Amino acid sequence: MEINENAALVVVDVQKGFDSEFWGRRDNPEAERNIAALIDVWQETGRPVVFVRHDSKQAGSPLEPGTEGNGFKDFVEERRGKGSGPELFVTKSVNSAFYGEPDLDAWLKGAGVEQFVVVGIQTNMCNETTARMGGNLGYDVLFPIDAMHTFDLAGPFGWTQSAEELTRATAVSLHGGRFARVVSTEDVLKGAGAA
């Protein structure tokens, strides 16, 4: 798999508030390790990194601005500003990183970026929405499914889905619908020139 020299890594909502019991049971305990590995390689190779933070408008949310939960997890915060390539910080209050401040699409296009990799939290929410919009906007979107996680979820009609079922549904929808290429962290690391 070929990773462009200027492919961007979009790190979505890796915030302390997602460690709260509020969300319930999660999947993929390897997510943080894989996200960290990708950030490291992106920074070492001078590729652009975008850090996205969700500023919830719901009072009492674990991601409410001004609370500890709104901050990035330590392993992300300590990597910010350490890369040799361009870096962008985006804040948003909806699912898509393309509806944040500053304008992600304008920044990517201004930098000549045609490919980006989505990692972070949650697989089937902000990650999926960002990937779908990226695909619609004409980007080549890579979605390393093991560099993200989500939570069990209740829906309509008494239906529930486990985090693993939601992850699989997201992977099938994005890949089968050609919004993004669902891959592994290892695939991306190899393609980006990691040893």
N, C-alpha and C positions, 0 to 999 in steps of 0.2 A: 504494500500500500504506500502510495506516494503522499507525503505531507509537504505542502508548499513551504518554501523558505519563509514566507510571511504569513502563514496560517495563524489565525488568532486562537488563543485558548480563552473561552468564556466561562468563568468560574461563578456559578450561580448560587447565591444565598447560602453560603457555607457559614451559618451563623449559630451562635451559642444557644439561641432560643429553640433550635431544633433538637437540643438534648433534653428538653422538658418532657415530663410524663404526659403533658397535655395532648401530644400527638399520638400516643399509643405505641404499639409494637412496630419496629422498623425491620427492614431487610438489609442485606449486604454489609456486614461488619467490616469488610475490606475497603469500603468507599473512601474513607479519609486517607488511607495509605496510598491508594491509587491516585487520588486527586493531588496529593503532595508530590508524588513522583512525576506527574505530568507538569505541574507548575515548575518544578526544579528543571526539567529538561527544556521547557519553553524559555525559562529565564537564562539558562546556560547557553542556548543557541540564539539568543537575541530576538526571538519571535515575540509578537505582541501578546500581552495578557490583559484581559478585562476582568475586573473584580466587580461583581454585581451584588448589591445589598437590598434586601426587601424591607422597606419602611412601612409597616402595617398601619392602616388607618383605623383599625378596630381597637378600641380601648380594652386593655387587659390582655392583648395578644402577647405571646412570648417574643414576638418580633417588633414590639412597639418602640418607636424611636425614644431615646433617652433612657432605655432600660439596658441592663447588662446583656439580655438576650438578643438585642439588636446588633451587637458587635459581632465581628467575624470570629470564628473559632481561632484559638491561639496559633495553630500551625499555618493558617492562612495569613493572619495579621502579621506574623513575624517574617513572612516572605514578601509582603508588599514593599515595593520600591527597591527590591534587590536585583531585579533583572537588568540585563544590558540592552534590552529592547524597549519599545514603547509600552506604556501602561496606561489604562483608563479605569477610572472608578465611576460606576453608574449606580444611581439610586432609583428605585421604582416602588410603586405601590400596587401594581397589578402583576399578572403572571409573566408577561413577555418582557424580556430585557430590552426589546426594541421600543417599548413605551416607557422609557426612563429618561433621566437627565444625567449627563448630556445625551444627545441623539447617537445611539450606537450605530445605526445604519450609515449616517453621515460620516462618522469617525472611521468606520471600516472602509467605506468607499474612498474617503480622502486618503487613506493609507494604501489603497490599491489591493485590499484584502478581498479574495474571492472564496476563501475556504476558512471555516472555523470549526472548532471542537467544543462541544458543550459538556461540562461536568458540573456536579453539585447536587443541590437538594431543591425540590423533590423531583424524582424521575418523571412522574406522570402529571406534574403540575407545571411549575415554571420552566423546568428543563424541556419538557415536551413542547410547551407553547412557544418557547424561544426557538427550538429546532424547526417547528412547523412554519413559523413566520420567516425564519432564515431561508428555508426551502422555497417558500412562496416568493421571496425577494430575489431569488436566483443564486444564492450561495450554495457551495458544496459543503454540506453539514455532516460532520462526523459525530457520532453519539456513542462513546465508550460506555456501555451499559453497566460495567462493573466499577465505574468511577462516579457513582451516584447512588442514592438510596431514596426510599419512600416509606410510607406507613400504611398499615391496614386502614380500610376506609369503608364507611357505611354510605349507601346511596338510596335511591327511591325503592319503593315496593318491598322494603325489608331486605333488599339485596346488600350483600357485603362482598368485598374482595380483599384477599390478603395482599400484603405488600408485594409478595412474589408474583401473584397473579396480575397485579397492576403493572409491574415491571415488564412482564411478558407481553401484556396487551399493548403497552407503549412501544415496545421493541417491534412487534408485528405491525402495528399501525404505521409507525414512522418508516420502517424499512420496506414493508410491503406496499405502502402508499407512495414511496419514493420521495418523502420529505427529507430524509436523512439516510446515511449509511450507518447501521448499527454494527459496532465493532467492539473489540476488547481493548483495554488499556495497553496490553502487550503489543497489539497490532499498531497502535498509535505511536508508542515509544519506539518501536523498530522503524517505523516510517519516518519518524522525526530525527533519526540518526543517533538514538541513544545506544550506548554500548550493550 
